[in-house]
């Protein structure tokens, strides 16, 4: 086999080098992240390795492509309209504000809520490289919504983002008071959302309240089952572990990203 070409590409955030015949058909690809050369035919092994030789760094594994896991198969068969993974932080608010141009002409509390979801969502997305996944803006039947669902080695968390910029926050379970606003039973609603997520995923989901930019936080009594963190503390969740194995995280992520999973809660 001669005249093989090496073509770089980026698929699903992974850098790969494809080895192609002159007609453009693939015979193999090299995944830099895993250090693996995936051969589509054993008879091309020597020619492929010769073509890739200038690009290989360190030891590599050579063999046929690995068999897709059940989670990978679920992702591959999921219709794009049902895939929640592309949702941006605050997706539902972004869509609602885009459909209501008048919000630019008047104060709109949705803009503050959007700022909170974007701030918290960005912090959670930063955990991606540590084996975590985050899904944003999951709609539930009845009009409720989970702002962020965090899945990783330390378990599952239903995260509610609350705008509290430069405000004092007081928590007296189940009431949460931000600045001079009226107290609201936010922790009760957060527990209910986490319970619905647990039912949908058949796995324990913990409620988490994430405060975006508070000036001060007072907790009179540590709330039952609810974790409360400021947005600057969210990266510390990446140190949690020992609850879920990587395969379990991927399987739960595949289930959670399917919009149809949430239609029965």
C-alpha positions as CSV (number, residue, x, y, z in Angstrom):
1,X,0.0,0.0,0.0
2,X,1.5,3.3,-1.0
3,X,0.8,7.1,-1.1
4,X,-1.1,7.1,2.1
5,X,-2.0,10.6,3.4
6,X,-2.2,11.8,7.0
7,X,-5.0,14.3,7.6
8,X,-5.6,16.0,10.9
9,X,-9.1,16.4,12.3
10,X,-10.9,17.3,15.5
11,X,-14.0,15.3,16.3
12,X,-16.0,15.7,19.5
13,X,-13.2,17.7,21.0
14,X,-10.6,15.0,20.3
15,X,-7.6,15.5,18.1
16,X,-7.1,12.7,15.6
17,X,-4.9,12.0,12.6
18,X,-6.6,10.0,9.8
19,X,-4.7,7.9,7.4
20,X,-6.3,7.9,4.0
21,X,-5.8,6.2,0.6
22,X,-5.4,8.4,-2.5
23,X,-9.2,8.1,-3.1
24,X,-9.9,9.6,0.3
25,X,-11.1,6.5,2.1
26,X,-9.8,5.9,5.6
27,X,-7.6,2.9,6.6
28,X,-6.8,4.0,10.1
29,X,-6.7,6.9,12.6
30,X,-4.5,7.9,15.5
31,X,-6.1,9.2,18.6
32,X,-3.5,11.4,20.4
33,X,-5.3,11.5,23.7
34,X,-5.4,7.7,24.1
35,X,-2.2,7.0,22.2
36,X,-4.0,4.4,20.1
37,X,-3.7,3.6,16.3
38,X,-7.1,2.2,15.2
39,X,-6.7,-0.1,12.1
40,X,-9.6,-0.8,9.8
41,X,-7.6,-3.7,8.3
42,X,-4.6,-5.6,9.7
43,X,-3.1,-5.9,6.2
44,X,-2.4,-2.1,6.2
45,X,-0.6,-2.2,9.6
46,X,3.0,-1.6,8.3
47,X,2.1,1.1,5.8
48,X,0.0,2.9,8.3
49,X,2.7,3.0,11.0
50,X,5.2,4.2,8.4
51,X,2.9,7.0,7.4
52,X,2.3,8.0,11.0
53,X,5.9,7.7,12.1
54,X,6.7,11.4,12.1
55,X,3.6,12.1,14.2
56,X,3.8,9.4,16.9
57,X,5.0,10.5,20.3
58,X,5.7,7.9,23.0
59,X,4.3,4.4,23.1
60,X,1.2,3.6,21.1
61,X,-1.3,0.8,21.1
62,X,-2.2,-0.7,17.7
63,X,-5.3,-2.7,16.9
64,X,-8.8,-2.6,15.5
65,X,-11.2,0.1,16.8
66,X,-12.6,-0.7,20.2
67,X,-16.1,-1.9,20.4
68,X,-18.5,1.0,21.4
69,X,-19.7,0.9,24.9
70,X,-23.5,1.0,25.6
71,X,-23.2,4.7,26.5
72,X,-21.4,5.5,23.2
73,X,-24.1,3.5,21.3
74,X,-26.8,5.5,23.1
75,X,-25.1,8.7,22.1
76,X,-24.7,7.7,18.5
77,X,-28.4,6.8,18.1
78,X,-29.7,9.9,19.9
79,X,-31.6,12.3,17.6
80,X,-30.1,15.8,17.7
81,X,-33.4,17.3,18.7
82,X,-33.5,15.1,21.8
83,X,-29.8,15.7,22.8
84,X,-29.5,18.1,25.8
85,X,-25.7,18.1,25.8
86,X,-25.4,21.2,23.4
87,X,-27.5,23.3,25.8
88,X,-25.7,26.5,26.9
89,X,-25.9,27.6,30.6
90,X,-29.2,29.4,30.9
91,X,-30.4,28.0,27.6
92,X,-34.1,28.5,28.4
93,X,-33.6,32.1,29.5
94,X,-31.5,32.9,26.4
95,X,-34.3,31.6,24.2
96,X,-37.0,33.5,26.2
97,X,-35.1,36.8,26.1
98,X,-34.3,36.4,22.4
99,X,-38.0,36.0,21.7
100,X,-38.8,39.1,23.8
101,X,-36.8,42.1,22.4
102,X,-38.7,44.4,24.7
103,X,-36.6,43.2,27.6
104,X,-33.8,45.6,26.5
105,X,-36.0,48.5,27.2
106,X,-36.9,47.7,30.8
107,X,-35.4,46.1,33.9
108,X,-35.9,42.3,33.6
109,X,-35.1,39.9,36.5
110,X,-34.4,37.2,33.9
111,X,-31.2,39.0,33.0
112,X,-29.9,38.6,36.5
113,X,-31.0,35.0,36.6
114,X,-29.2,34.4,33.3
115,X,-26.0,35.9,34.7
116,X,-26.1,33.5,37.6
117,X,-26.7,30.5,35.4
118,X,-23.9,31.5,33.1
119,X,-21.5,32.1,36.0
120,X,-22.3,28.8,37.7
121,X,-22.4,26.9,34.4
122,X,-19.0,28.1,33.3
123,X,-17.5,27.0,36.7
124,X,-19.1,23.5,36.3
125,X,-18.0,23.2,32.7
126,X,-14.5,23.7,33.9
127,X,-14.7,20.3,35.7
128,X,-15.0,18.4,32.3
129,X,-11.4,17.4,32.1
130,X,-11.5,15.8,35.5
131,X,-14.1,13.1,34.5
132,X,-17.2,15.2,35.1
133,X,-20.1,16.1,32.8
134,X,-22.6,19.0,33.1
135,X,-25.9,19.3,31.4
136,X,-27.7,22.7,31.5
137,X,-31.2,23.9,31.5
138,X,-33.2,20.6,31.8
139,X,-36.9,21.2,31.4
140,X,-39.2,19.2,33.6
141,X,-42.9,18.6,33.1
142,X,-45.1,21.3,34.7
143,X,-42.7,24.1,33.8
144,X,-40.0,23.5,36.4
145,X,-36.3,23.3,35.3
146,X,-33.0,22.0,36.7
147,X,-30.5,24.7,36.0
148,X,-27.5,22.4,35.9
149,X,-27.0,18.6,36.4
150,X,-23.5,17.7,37.4
151,X,-22.4,14.1,36.9
152,X,-19.0,12.7,37.9
153,X,-16.9,10.5,40.2
154,X,-18.3,12.2,43.3
155,X,-21.9,11.5,42.4
156,X,-24.8,13.4,40.8
157,X,-25.9,17.0,41.7
158,X,-28.9,19.0,40.8
159,X,-27.5,22.6,40.9
160,X,-29.7,25.7,41.3
161,X,-27.9,29.0,40.4
162,X,-29.0,32.0,42.5
163,X,-28.0,35.6,41.7
164,X,-26.7,37.2,44.8
165,X,-24.1,39.7,43.6
166,X,-22.8,41.9,46.5
167,X,-25.9,40.9,48.5
168,X,-26.1,39.3,52.0
169,X,-27.6,35.8,51.8
170,X,-29.3,34.2,54.8
171,X,-30.3,30.6,54.9
172,X,-32.9,29.3,57.4
173,X,-34.0,25.9,56.0
174,X,-36.1,25.9,53.9
175,X,-36.1,29.7,53.5
176,X,-33.4,31.6,51.6
177,X,-33.2,35.4,51.8
178,X,-31.1,37.5,49.4
179,X,-30.5,41.1,50.4
180,X,-33.8,42.9,51.2
181,X,-35.9,40.5,49.1
182,X,-38.7,38.5,50.7
183,X,-37.6,35.0,51.9
184,X,-38.6,32.1,49.7
185,X,-38.7,28.3,50.4
186,X,-36.0,27.7,47.8
187,X,-34.4,24.7,49.5
188,X,-37.8,22.8,49.5
189,X,-38.1,23.3,45.7
190,X,-34.5,22.3,45.2
191,X,-35.0,19.1,47.1
192,X,-38.1,18.3,45.0
193,X,-36.1,18.9,41.8
194,X,-33.3,16.6,43.0
195,X,-35.9,13.9,43.9
196,X,-37.4,14.1,40.4
197,X,-34.0,13.7,38.9
198,X,-33.3,10.7,41.1
199,X,-36.5,9.1,39.9
200,X,-35.7,9.8,36.2
201,X,-32.1,8.4,36.5
202,X,-32.8,5.7,39.1
203,X,-29.7,7.0,40.9
204,X,-29.3,9.3,43.9
205,X,-29.1,13.0,43.0
206,X,-28.0,15.5,45.6
207,X,-29.4,19.1,45.7
208,X,-26.9,21.9,45.5
209,X,-27.5,25.6,45.8
210,X,-24.8,27.7,44.0
211,X,-24.7,31.4,44.9
212,X,-23.3,33.7,42.3
213,X,-21.2,36.6,43.8
214,X,-22.7,37.0,47.4
215,X,-21.1,39.5,49.7
216,X,-21.9,37.4,52.8
217,X,-23.5,34.1,53.6
218,X,-25.2,33.2,56.9
219,X,-26.5,29.7,57.5
220,X,-28.4,29.5,60.8
221,X,-28.6,25.6,60.7
222,X,-26.9,23.4,58.2
223,X,-29.7,22.5,55.7
224,X,-30.8,18.8,55.5
225,X,-29.3,17.1,52.4
226,X,-28.6,20.4,50.6
227,X,-25.0,21.5,49.8
228,X,-24.6,25.3,49.6
229,X,-21.5,26.7,47.8
230,X,-20.5,30.0,46.3
231,X,-19.6,30.0,42.6
232,X,-15.9,30.4,43.5
233,X,-16.0,27.2,45.5
234,X,-17.5,25.0,42.7
235,X,-14.1,23.9,41.2
236,X,-13.5,22.1,44.5
237,X,-16.2,19.6,43.6
238,X,-13.6,18.1,41.2
239,X,-11.8,16.7,44.2
240,X,-14.8,14.5,45.1
241,X,-14.6,10.9,44.1
242,X,-15.2,7.3,45.2
243,X,-18.9,7.3,44.4
244,X,-19.2,6.4,40.7
245,X,-16.9,4.5,38.3
246,X,-16.1,6.1,35.0
247,X,-18.4,3.7,33.1
248,X,-21.3,4.5,35.4
249,X,-20.7,8.2,34.9
250,X,-20.8,7.7,31.1
251,X,-23.9,5.6,31.3
252,X,-25.8,8.1,33.5
253,X,-24.7,11.0,31.3
254,X,-26.0,9.1,28.2
255,X,-29.3,8.7,29.9
256,X,-29.5,12.2,31.3
257,X,-28.7,14.0,28.0
258,X,-31.8,12.3,26.4
259,X,-34.7,14.7,26.6
260,X,-37.1,11.8,26.7
261,X,-35.7,10.7,30.0
262,X,-37.2,13.7,31.7
263,X,-40.7,13.4,30.2
264,X,-41.8,10.9,32.8
265,X,-41.1,12.8,36.0
